[in-house]
Amino acid sequence: MQTWTSWKRFPDARRGGLVEAPIGPGVYEVRHVETGEVVAFGHSGNVANALGDLKVSANTGMFGKLFHHTAALPVNDLEYRTCAAGSRSEAKVAAARLSGLRQQYWRKRMQLGWAARHSR
C-alpha cells in the first residue's frame, strides 16, 4: 500500500476538469473543505471511476441520496485524496484498517472530552 496523496479539490467538469486518481485498486476519501467532515470513504477496484461516479452523482442530484446530511454541499466545496493499492483485496483490507483506526481515534477523543467535562 502506498501513502495518501495530498488533498485535491474536485475539478469543474463543465470546464473540462478531470479527477486525478489511480485507474486501479485503492482507497479514497472525500471531505468538506471548510469543516473537514468526511462525506465519502471507501475502496474500489478503480478509484478514478469511483470518484468520477460520486462527482457525476453530485451533478445529477443523487448526491443527497448517497450522503443524506451533506446534500446541500456543492461539489466545489469538496476535496479528495487517494491511496493506491496493489490489488482490490489489499484496498479492501486497507480501508477496513483505516476505518478502524478512525473509529478508535474518535472513541478516544470522545472519552477525553467526557473526562474533561466531568473533572470540573
Secondary structure, DSSP 8 states (H G I E B T S, - for coil): -------EE---GGGT------SSSEEEEEEETTT--EEEEEEES-HHHHHHHHHHHHHTT-HHHHSGGGTT--GGGEEEEEEE-SSHHHHHHHHHHHHHHHHHHHHHHHHHHHHHHHT-
